[in-house]
């Protein structure tokens, strides 16, 4: 490879290195910018800008990724000042990528959670097409606005914890979160108040009953925050004492951060429909009030208004997949790097999604799919593969239990193809693909933080030729790294 540090040293001095410490060797390591240029250029002196963009997209990153904003802006400005507006030499390329070089190097050197992203994306497309053939189910009609959706709409979007994106189908059509908002507002409540406080009002057990039943547990608490009674009480815990307008803005701010500032809207028509057809939820509200399930001083009718508002929040498949990826990423939004939720709130949310998130199908879903998920009557399924990715499936036709027919099929097929089930053995389950592996080898975690210097050393030097001195075998400091090379 032309960027090999030993080749570069030989070319400069016509002498060979035999043994050197990493600190002594650091001066001859090529920059990450050079490494990246040579990777893409493949021996050429210049590269076309479109080749760089095309190569970038194969990694799963988008040019609109907020983390690449400065890089893309510099690239656009640089091309304006070139003679042909197309070609970049090494100097201009380095100027464009230097602001985001660590992220770009990780992408091009396949250091992301899904190394072979194009192959993985093609599998997702196949699963999408397979589920698209299903024509069973009925669009929810008890909320008039939901009944207007075309039953042929079908979309899948995913976002990995590294911000790799793939979408297929009607992914830009807005739809309401409905019950998919329940785990999100529960996460906000736990983030603000902690687990113990929230669960002094709400239980943690599956109810075994329909999601909208007027029924409480033995302690006169809602069974869990994923059924209507628990979600209504959970709504009352958010921003207590504030007006509904302030509460709504507060939750919207959280959801915007979870979605990396992608589309999050509001359907007033759905909100009005919810309120006009919400007799069962009003009945639940009065029952909860009678049993003193709310914090002291709660205005129940105001809370129900707020509850209907949150159900009427709009997303697209694309923005919701980033929300799911934020849950998969421990509360950090993958495309902004911002911490949105505490680790405690994410852990608790995923636990309850796993046991209670799919209405009366929760047990079967946990058994067959084995992943945290939440469905909604608008046809959405928010699916989380912890530490890997978030997925949003959306198709309006529902089965008799209220879950998207195509969405359930997609999730089932996904786990039959990939070893994403929580209890799949990653080493010995040969029947399934592991997209986290590359070339059959387990993807190893990086050694230490992936800053510029550590990434530069890892890529420029061949790992098998390193030896770390053990303090029990030597008087040397254990942090010393020795690199051996043959004279020939």
Residue pairs with C-beta under 8 A, 6 or more apart in sequence:
1 7
1 38
2 38
2 43
3 30
3 34
3 35
3 38
3 460
4 460
5 25
5 28
5 29
5 30
5 460
5 461
6 16
6 17
6 485
8 28
8 30
9 15
9 17
9 28
10 16
12 28
16 485
16 487
16 488
17 25
17 483
17 485
18 484
18 485
18 486
18 487
19 482
19 483
19 484
19 485
20 483
20 485
21 480
21 481
21 482
21 483
22 457
22 461
22 481
22 482
22 483
25 461
25 483
26 453
26 457
29 456
29 457
29 460
29 461
30 456
30 460
31 94
31 456
32 101
32 102
32 105
32 452
32 455
32 456
32 459
33 93
33 94
33 97
33 98
33 101
34 90
34 94
35 105
35 456
35 459
35 460
36 93
36 97
36 101
36 104
36 105
36 108
37 47
37 90
37 93
37 94
39 108
39 109
40 47
40 51
40 52
40 55
40 108
41 47
41 90
45 89
45 90
46 87
46 88
46 89
47 87
47 88
47 93
48 86
48 87
48 88
49 75
49 79
49 86
49 87
49 88
50 86
52 75
52 88
52 93
53 63
55 108
56 63
56 104
56 107
57 63
58 117
58 118
59 107
59 108
59 110
59 112
59 117
59 164
60 107
60 112
60 114
60 117
60 121
60 160
60 162
60 163
60 164
60 165
60 166
61 68
61 103
61 107
61 163
61 164
61 165
62 68
62 165
63 72
64 72
65 163
65 335
66 260
66 261
66 335
66 336
67 100
67 103
67 163
67 335
67 336
67 337
68 100
68 103
68 104
70 99
70 100
71 96
71 97
71 99
71 100
71 104
74 95
74 96
74 99
75 96
78 88
78 92
78 95
78 96
79 85
79 86
79 88
82 88
82 92
88 96
97 104
101 452
102 450
102 451
102 452
102 455
105 111
105 455
105 459
106 112
106 162
106 450
106 455
107 162
109 459
110 116
110 438
111 446
111 450
111 455
112 160
112 162
112 164
113 160
113 161
113 162
113 164
113 387
113 388
113 389
113 436
113 443
114 120
114 160
114 162
114 164
114 388
114 389
114 435
114 436
115 435
115 436
115 437
115 438
115 443
116 435
116 438
117 164
117 166
119 435
120 166
120 435
121 166
123 417
123 418
123 433
123 435
124 156
124 158
124 166
124 168
124 414
125 168
127 156
127 410
127 413
127 414
127 417
128 154
128 156
128 168
128 169
128 410
130 409
130 413
131 154
131 395
131 406
131 407
131 409
131 410
131 413
132 154
132 169
132 406
134 405
134 406
134 409
135 151
135 397
136 397
136 399
136 405
137 151
137 397
137 398
137 399
137 404
137 405
137 406
138 397
138 398
139 146
139 147
139 149
139 151
139 379
139 396
139 397
139 398
140 146
140 147
140 377
140 378
140 379
140 396
140 398
140 402
141 147
142 277
143 270
143 273
143 274
143 277
143 377
144 273
144 277
145 176
145 267
145 269
145 270
145 273
146 176
146 178
146 270
146 273
146 377
146 378
146 396
149 175
149 378
149 379
149 396
150 396
151 395
151 396
151 397
153 169
153 170
153 173
153 379
153 394
153 395
153 396
154 169
154 170
154 394
154 395
154 406
155 167
155 168
155 169
155 170
155 171
155 173
155 317
155 392
155 393
155 394
155 395
156 167
156 168
156 169
156 171
156 317
156 391
156 392
156 393
156 394
156 410
157 165
157 166
157 167
157 168
157 171
157 316
157 317
157 318
157 320
157 321
157 391
157 392
158 165
158 166
158 167
158 321
158 325
158 389
158 390
158 391
158 392
159 165
159 321
159 322
159 324
159 325
159 334
159 335
159 389
159 390
160 325
160 328
160 334
160 388
160 389
161 325
161 328
161 329
161 334
161 387
161 388
161 389
162 334
163 325
163 334
163 335
164 389
165 318
165 321
167 317
167 318
167 321
169 317
170 317
170 394
171 316
171 317
171 318
172 316
172 317
172 318
173 316
173 317
173 394
174 263
174 265
174 267
174 314
174 315
174 316
175 314
175 315
175 316
175 378
175 379
175 380
175 394
175 396
176 267
176 270
176 311
176 312
176 313
176 314
176 376
176 378
177 184
177 310
177 311
177 313
177 314
177 315
177 320
177 376
177 378
177 380
178 311
178 376
178 377
178 378
178 380
179 211
179 226
179 231
179 311
179 374
179 375
179 376
179 377
180 320
180 374
180 375
180 376
180 378
180 380
180 381
180 382
181 310
181 311
181 313
181 376
182 225
182 226
182 230
182 231
182 234
182 374
183 225
183 226
183 327
183 349
183 352
183 353
183 357
183 374
183 382
184 254
184 255
184 258
184 323
184 349
185 231
185 234
185 235
185 238
185 251
185 310
186 198
186 225
186 226
186 231
186 234
186 348
186 349
186 352
187 327
187 341
187 345
187 346
187 348
187 349
188 238
188 251
188 254
188 341
188 345
189 198
189 225
189 234
189 237
189 238
190 198
190 342
190 344
190 345
190 348
190 349
191 341
191 342
191 344
191 345
192 237
192 238
192 239
193 237
194 344
195 344
195 345
195 348
197 237
198 225
198 234
198 237
201 221
201 222
201 233
201 234
201 236
201 237
201 293
201 294
201 295
202 221
202 222
202 224
202 225
202 230
202 233
202 234
203 217
203 219
203 221
203 222
203 223
203 224
203 230
204 224
204 351
204 352
205 217
205 223
205 224
205 356
206 223
206 224
206 355
206 356
206 362
206 363
207 213
207 215
207 217
207 223
207 224
207 227
207 356
209 215
209 223
209 227
209 360
210 359
210 360
211 226
211 227
211 228
211 359
211 360
211 402
212 227
212 228
212 280
212 281
212 284
213 227
213 229
214 229
214 283
214 284
214 287
215 223
215 229
216 222
216 223
216 229
216 287
216 291
216 293
217 223
220 291
220 292
220 293
221 233
221 293
222 229
222 230
222 232
222 233
222 288
222 293
223 229
223 230
223 356
224 230
224 352
224 355
224 356
225 231
225 233
225 234
225 352
226 352
226 353
226 356
226 357
226 374
227 356
228 280
228 281
228 284
229 284
229 287
229 288
229 293
231 307
232 281
232 284
232 285
232 288
232 303
232 304
232 307
233 288
233 293
233 294
235 303
235 306
235 307
235 310
236 294
236 295
236 298
236 303
237 295
238 247
238 250
238 251
238 306
239 246
239 247
239 250
240 295
240 298
242 250
244 302
244 305
244 306
244 309
247 306
248 306
248 309
248 310
251 310
251 313
252 264
252 266
252 313
254 340
254 341
255 264
255 313
255 323
256 264
257 333
257 336
257 338
257 340
258 322
258 323
258 326
258 333
258 340
258 341
259 315
259 319
259 320
259 322
259 323
259 326
259 333
260 319
260 322
260 333
260 334
260 335
260 336
261 336
262 316
262 318
262 319
262 322
263 314
263 315
263 316
263 318
263 319
264 313
264 314
264 315
264 319
265 313
265 314
265 315
266 309
266 312
266 313
266 314
267 312
267 313
267 314
268 312
270 311
270 312
271 308
271 309
271 311
271 312
274 308
274 311
274 312
275 305
275 308
278 304
278 308
281 304
281 307
281 308
282 304
285 300
285 301
285 303
285 304
286 300
288 294
288 300
289 300
294 300
294 303
315 323
315 392
317 392
317 393
317 394
318 392
320 380
320 382
320 392
320 394
321 390
321 391
321 392
322 333
322 334
322 335
322 390
323 382
323 390
323 392
324 382
324 383
324 384
324 389
324 390
324 391
324 392
325 333
325 334
325 389
325 390
326 332
326 333
326 334
326 340
326 341
326 390
327 341
327 346
327 349
327 350
327 372
327 384
327 390
328 384
328 385
328 386
328 387
328 388
328 389
328 390
329 387
330 343
330 346
330 387
331 339
331 340
331 341
331 342
331 343
331 345
331 346
332 338
332 339
332 340
333 340
349 372
350 372
350 384
350 386
351 372
353 372
353 373
353 374
353 382
353 384
354 366
354 371
354 372
354 373
354 422
355 362
355 366
356 362
357 365
357 372
357 373
357 374
357 375
358 364
358 365
358 366
358 373
358 374
358 375
358 401
358 403
359 375
359 401
359 402
359 403
360 401
361 399
361 401
361 403
361 408
365 373
365 408
365 411
368 412
368 415
369 411
369 412
369 414
369 415
369 421
370 415
370 420
370 421
370 422
370 423
370 424
371 383
371 384
371 385
371 386
371 411
371 415
371 420
371 421
371 422
372 383
372 384
372 386
373 381
373 382
373 383
373 384
373 411
374 381
374 382
375 381
375 382
375 402
375 403
375 404
375 407
376 382
377 398
377 402
378 394
378 396
379 394
379 395
379 396
379 397
379 398
379 404
379 407
380 392
380 393
380 394
380 404
380 407
381 392
381 393
381 394
381 403
381 404
381 407
381 408
381 410
381 411
382 390
382 391
382 392
383 390
383 391
383 392
383 393
383 411
384 390
384 391
385 391
385 420
386 422
388 420
388 436
391 414
393 404
393 406
393 407
393 410
393 411
394 404
394 407
395 404
395 405
395 406
395 407
396 404
397 404
397 405
397 406
398 404
398 405
399 405
399 408
414 420
415 421
415 424
416 432
417 432
417 433
418 432
418 433
418 434
418 435
419 425
419 426
419 429
419 432
419 433
419 434
424 432
426 434
426 442
427 442
436 442
436 443
437 443
446 454
446 455
446 458
447 454
447 458
448 454
461 483
465 483
465 484
465 485
466 481
466 482
466 483
467 481
467 482
467 483
467 484
468 478
468 480
468 481
468 482
469 476
469 477
469 478
469 480
469 481
469 482
470 478
471 477
471 478
